[in-house]
Amino acid sequence: MGKIKSRKKATLAVIGGSRAYDLLGARSFGKTGKKPRTLKTPFGRSAPVRMFYGEGFDYYFMSRHGEKGYEVSAPGVNYRANVWALKKLGVERIISWSGPGAINRAMTPGMFVVPHDLIDATKNRPSNFFEGTGLGFIRMSDPFCPELRAAAVSSITTNGSICHNGGVYVCTEGPRLETPAEIRAFASWGGDLVGMTLVPEAFLARQLEMCYAAICLSTNFAEGVLPRNFKEGELFEGMMNEAEKEKVEWSLANLPAILGTFLRRISGAKRGCKCGVAMNRYRKKGLLKNPLDAAR
């Protein structure tokens, strides 16, 4: 495993979603150290990890879809390798971002949403570090860390963006977009957003006792929510109009400032949530010391 040097032990990580590669190319995240490294894990190689130097703290950055473009679609991401690698580096808290479609019409394109709950509609993704064991039977009453969620909401509003506090994110398998009938079904389940990336990331982070939350940028209305004509040869093939594209671009440009505020607020803060003790039942029984060692 390649070493990534830090001035102090970095315990924060950002997992970048759609368009992370554009922001990296624009150097929107500040000063970075050496070239990114992929880490060898029991689950294969991770996505490249970068070290960034913040104001008095360092943090890791991982672009789940690639560093130079949309190179890996959501079902092809090695989620176990990525989360395991960050834990191995000493990360305790992960903030990720995702660009889902809006099922709930109140969550208009360009608006930020910090979801509070998840529906897993994926089909073929490994979501357990402890296969072949009895480990991992844990509650998911709060799939996203409440402390990170609160910091994310306040960081978004501080930087002048609109934020919807709470929402249910439905995660589908992809890479195709959803059918109108699927969206109607998800709406009947209580889904507000539909995307392809937060599962199994959130569940894997909890198994390794890491805090995890997501900042979602509503990118378009999901299929069938509003009538939209097909347009060939462009992203989402007509599901975004020009006004919505402008709002999304403005919000995306504001994302580095939002993340900077978030990281400053959370850096050095003591963890008071339950994420870090998720596996304690197994420790008390003498079945586990470090979840990282049990992952296989």
C-alpha positions as CSV (number, residue, x, y, z in Angstrom):
1,M,0.0,0.0,0.0
2,G,1.4,3.4,-1.0
3,K,1.9,5.9,1.9
4,I,0.2,9.3,1.8
5,K,1.9,11.7,4.1
6,S,-0.1,14.2,6.2
7,R,1.1,17.0,8.6
8,K,-1.3,15.6,11.2
9,K,-3.3,12.5,11.2
10,A,-6.2,13.1,8.9
11,T,-9.6,11.7,10.1
12,L,-11.9,13.4,7.5
13,A,-12.6,12.3,4.0
14,V,-14.7,13.6,1.1
15,I,-16.1,11.2,-1.5
16,G,-16.8,13.1,-4.6
17,G,-19.7,12.2,-6.8
18,S,-20.8,13.4,-10.3
19,R,-18.6,16.1,-11.7
20,A,-15.9,15.7,-9.0
21,Y,-13.5,15.4,-11.9
22,D,-14.4,18.8,-13.2
23,L,-13.8,20.4,-9.8
24,L,-10.5,18.6,-9.4
25,G,-9.4,19.8,-12.8
26,A,-10.3,23.4,-11.8
27,R,-8.3,22.9,-8.6
28,S,-11.3,23.9,-6.5
29,F,-10.4,22.0,-3.4
30,G,-7.2,23.9,-2.6
31,K,-3.6,22.7,-2.1
32,T,-2.9,19.0,-2.6
33,G,0.1,16.9,-1.9
34,K,1.7,14.2,-4.0
35,K,-0.1,12.4,-6.8
36,P,-3.2,10.4,-5.8
37,R,-2.6,6.7,-4.9
38,T,-4.8,3.7,-5.1
39,L,-4.7,1.4,-2.1
40,K,-4.6,-2.4,-2.1
41,T,-7.4,-3.9,-0.1
42,P,-8.9,-7.3,0.5
43,F,-11.5,-6.3,-2.0
44,G,-9.3,-5.1,-4.8
45,R,-7.8,-1.7,-5.4
46,S,-9.5,1.4,-4.2
47,A,-10.3,4.5,-6.3
48,P,-7.4,7.1,-6.2
49,V,-7.1,8.9,-2.9
50,R,-5.7,12.4,-2.6
51,M,-4.5,14.4,0.4
52,F,-5.7,18.0,0.6
53,Y,-4.4,20.6,3.0
54,G,-7.1,22.7,4.7
55,E,-6.9,25.6,7.1
56,G,-5.2,23.9,10.1
57,F,-6.4,20.4,9.1
58,D,-5.8,17.8,6.3
59,Y,-8.4,15.7,4.6
60,Y,-8.6,12.9,2.1
61,F,-10.5,13.2,-1.2
62,M,-11.7,10.3,-3.3
63,S,-13.6,10.7,-6.6
64,R,-15.7,7.6,-6.9
65,H,-16.4,7.9,-10.7
66,G,-12.8,8.8,-11.8
67,E,-10.4,11.6,-11.8
68,K,-10.4,12.6,-15.4
69,G,-14.0,12.0,-16.4
70,Y,-17.0,9.7,-15.8
71,E,-14.9,6.6,-16.0
72,V,-16.7,4.3,-13.7
73,S,-20.5,4.1,-13.5
74,A,-22.3,3.6,-10.2
75,P,-22.7,-0.2,-10.4
76,G,-19.0,-0.6,-11.2
77,V,-17.6,1.3,-8.2
78,N,-15.7,-0.9,-5.8
79,Y,-17.5,0.4,-2.7
80,R,-16.0,-2.0,-0.3
81,A,-12.4,-1.3,-1.4
82,N,-13.0,2.5,-1.2
83,V,-14.5,2.5,2.3
84,W,-12.0,-0.1,3.6
85,A,-9.1,2.0,2.3
86,L,-10.3,5.2,4.0
87,K,-10.7,3.4,7.3
88,K,-7.2,2.0,6.9
89,L,-5.9,5.5,6.4
90,G,-7.5,6.5,9.8
91,V,-10.6,8.2,8.5
92,E,-13.4,8.5,11.1
93,R,-15.8,10.7,9.2
94,I,-16.9,10.7,5.6
95,I,-19.0,13.3,3.8
96,S,-20.0,12.3,0.3
97,W,-22.0,14.1,-2.4
98,S,-24.4,12.8,-5.0
99,G,-26.4,14.3,-7.9
100,P,-29.8,12.5,-7.7
101,G,-33.0,13.2,-9.5
102,A,-35.9,14.7,-7.6
103,I,-39.1,12.6,-7.0
104,N,-40.4,15.2,-4.6
105,R,-41.3,18.4,-6.6
106,A,-40.3,20.6,-3.7
107,M,-36.7,19.5,-4.2
108,T,-36.1,21.5,-7.4
109,P,-33.0,21.2,-9.5
110,G,-30.1,23.3,-8.0
111,M,-31.3,22.8,-4.5
112,F,-29.2,21.0,-1.9
113,V,-30.7,18.2,0.1
114,V,-29.2,16.5,3.1
115,P,-31.1,13.2,3.3
116,H,-32.0,11.5,6.6
117,D,-33.0,8.1,5.3
118,L,-32.3,5.5,2.6
119,I,-34.2,2.9,0.6
120,D,-32.0,0.2,-1.0
121,A,-33.3,-0.7,-4.5
122,T,-29.9,-2.0,-5.7
123,K,-29.7,-5.6,-6.9
124,N,-26.1,-6.8,-7.3
125,R,-23.8,-4.9,-5.0
126,P,-21.8,-6.5,-2.2
127,S,-22.9,-4.6,1.0
128,N,-21.2,-6.6,3.7
129,F,-17.6,-6.7,4.9
130,F,-18.1,-9.8,7.0
131,E,-19.2,-12.5,4.6
132,G,-19.1,-16.0,6.0
133,T,-19.4,-14.7,9.6
134,G,-22.1,-13.7,12.0
135,L,-20.9,-10.1,12.2
136,G,-22.8,-7.1,10.9
137,F,-26.3,-7.5,12.4
138,I,-26.7,-3.8,13.4
139,R,-29.4,-1.2,13.5
140,M,-29.8,1.4,10.8
141,S,-32.3,3.7,12.6
142,D,-30.1,6.6,11.4
143,P,-28.4,5.6,8.2
144,F,-26.7,9.0,8.1
145,C,-24.7,10.4,11.0
146,P,-26.9,13.1,12.8
147,E,-23.8,15.1,13.7
148,L,-22.5,15.3,10.1
149,R,-26.0,16.0,8.8
150,A,-26.4,19.0,11.1
151,A,-23.0,20.3,10.1
152,A,-23.8,19.8,6.4
153,V,-27.1,21.7,6.6
154,S,-25.6,24.7,8.4
155,S,-22.6,24.8,6.0
156,I,-24.9,24.9,3.0
157,T,-27.1,27.7,4.3
158,T,-24.0,29.7,5.6
159,N,-22.7,29.8,2.0
160,G,-26.0,31.2,0.6
161,S,-27.5,28.1,-0.9
162,I,-31.0,26.7,-0.4
163,C,-31.0,23.4,1.6
164,H,-33.8,21.0,2.3
165,N,-33.1,19.4,5.7
166,G,-34.1,15.8,5.4
167,G,-35.3,13.5,2.7
168,V,-35.5,9.8,1.7
169,Y,-32.9,8.8,-1.0
170,V,-33.8,5.8,-3.1
171,C,-30.7,4.1,-4.5
172,T,-31.1,2.1,-7.7
173,E,-28.7,-0.2,-9.4
174,G,-28.1,1.7,-12.6
175,P,-26.4,2.6,-14.9
176,R,-29.7,3.2,-16.7
177,L,-32.1,5.8,-15.4
178,E,-35.4,4.7,-13.9
179,T,-38.8,4.1,-15.7
180,P,-41.8,6.3,-14.9
181,A,-43.5,3.3,-13.2
182,E,-40.5,2.8,-11.0
183,I,-40.5,6.5,-10.0
184,R,-44.2,6.2,-9.1
185,A,-43.5,3.2,-7.0
186,F,-40.6,5.0,-5.2
187,A,-42.9,7.9,-4.5
188,S,-45.5,5.6,-3.0
189,W,-42.7,4.3,-0.7
190,G,-42.0,7.8,0.5
191,G,-38.9,8.4,-1.7
192,D,-37.9,12.0,-2.3
193,L,-34.7,11.6,-4.4
194,V,-33.4,8.8,-6.7
195,G,-29.7,8.2,-7.3
196,M,-27.2,5.4,-7.7
197,T,-24.3,5.9,-5.3
198,L,-25.1,6.1,-1.6
199,V,-25.8,2.4,-1.2
200,P,-23.8,0.4,-0.1
201,E,-21.4,3.3,0.9
202,A,-23.5,4.3,4.0
203,F,-24.0,0.7,5.2
204,L,-20.3,-0.2,4.7
205,A,-19.2,2.9,6.6
206,R,-21.4,2.0,9.6
207,Q,-20.0,-1.6,9.7
208,L,-16.5,0.0,10.1
209,E,-17.9,2.4,12.7
210,M,-17.3,5.5,10.6
211,C,-19.6,8.6,10.5
212,Y,-21.2,9.1,7.1
213,A,-23.5,11.7,5.6
214,A,-24.3,13.0,2.1
215,I,-24.8,16.3,0.5
216,C,-27.2,15.8,-2.5
217,L,-27.5,18.3,-5.3
218,S,-30.9,17.9,-7.0
219,T,-29.9,17.7,-10.6
220,N,-33.1,17.0,-12.5
221,F,-36.7,15.9,-12.0
222,A,-36.9,12.1,-12.1
223,E,-38.6,10.4,-15.0
224,G,-42.3,11.2,-15.3
225,V,-42.4,13.8,-12.5
226,L,-42.7,16.5,-15.1
227,P,-43.3,16.1,-18.9
228,R,-40.0,16.5,-20.7
229,N,-39.3,15.8,-24.4
230,F,-36.5,13.6,-25.5
231,K,-33.3,15.3,-26.7
232,E,-30.7,13.1,-28.2
233,G,-27.0,13.5,-27.6
234,E,-27.0,15.4,-24.3
235,L,-26.8,14.6,-20.6
236,F,-30.1,13.2,-19.3
237,E,-31.5,13.5,-22.8
238,G,-33.8,16.4,-22.2
239,M,-34.7,15.9,-18.6
240,M,-33.1,19.3,-17.7
241,N,-34.1,22.6,-19.2
242,E,-31.7,25.5,-19.6
243,A,-32.9,27.4,-16.4
244,E,-32.4,24.2,-14.4
245,K,-28.9,23.7,-15.8
246,E,-27.9,27.2,-14.8
247,K,-29.1,26.6,-11.2
248,V,-27.3,23.3,-11.0
249,E,-24.1,24.9,-12.3
250,W,-24.3,27.7,-9.8
251,S,-24.8,25.3,-6.9
252,L,-22.0,23.1,-8.1
253,A,-19.6,26.0,-8.2
254,N,-20.6,26.8,-4.6
255,L,-19.9,23.2,-3.5
256,P,-16.2,23.6,-2.7
257,A,-17.0,26.5,-0.4
258,I,-19.7,24.5,1.3
259,L,-17.3,21.6,1.8
260,G,-14.6,23.9,3.2
261,T,-17.0,25.3,5.8
262,F,-18.2,21.8,6.7
263,L,-14.7,20.5,7.1
264,R,-13.6,23.4,9.3
265,R,-16.6,23.0,11.5
266,I,-16.2,19.3,12.0
267,S,-12.4,19.1,12.2
268,G,-11.3,18.5,15.7
269,A,-14.8,18.1,17.0
270,K,-15.3,15.2,19.3
271,R,-17.6,12.4,18.1
272,G,-20.8,12.3,20.2
273,C,-22.8,10.1,17.9
274,K,-23.4,6.3,18.0
275,C,-21.6,5.6,14.7
276,G,-18.3,4.8,16.4
277,V,-19.8,2.1,18.7
278,A,-22.0,0.3,16.1
279,M,-20.2,-3.0,16.5
280,N,-19.8,-2.9,20.3
281,R,-22.2,-5.9,20.9
282,Y,-19.6,-8.1,19.2
283,R,-16.7,-6.6,21.2
284,K,-18.6,-7.4,24.5
285,K,-18.9,-11.0,23.4
286,G,-15.2,-11.2,22.6
287,L,-15.9,-11.7,18.9
288,L,-14.3,-8.6,17.6
289,K,-11.5,-6.1,18.3
290,N,-11.1,-4.0,15.2
291,P,-13.8,-4.3,12.4
292,L,-11.1,-3.6,9.8
293,D,-9.3,-6.8,10.8
294,A,-12.5,-8.9,10.5
295,A,-13.4,-7.5,7.1
296,R,-12.8,-10.1,4.4
